[in-house]
Amino acid sequence: MSKVKMPMTRNITNATRKKIARDALGQLSPHALTAIVCFLQLADNYRNGKPVNERAMTQVDWFREQLICLIGDDHEFNRLVDQIGL
């Protein structure tokens, strides 16, 4: 997998980063959030047991759960998965 070139954001505070993330997620429909969760579930295929990988995967797992909370619950998530055909 190729690396993504990061924009020049070194001088942005963590509080600003969190606000940007909250604002961005707030703009997404439940269907879009559902699709993101589905694709994040595939991240489990990239576990390799190395400590740095496990820390990253733990954060991905946490983020996935937070998105499901934004959607509502597992039942609503499953209903949306069916709706969008994933």
Secondary structure, 3 states (H helix, E strand, C coil): CCCCCCCCCCCCCHHHHHHHHHHHHHCCCHHHHHHHHHHHHHHHHHCCCCHHHHHHHHHHHHHHHHHHHHHCCHHHHHHHHHHHCC
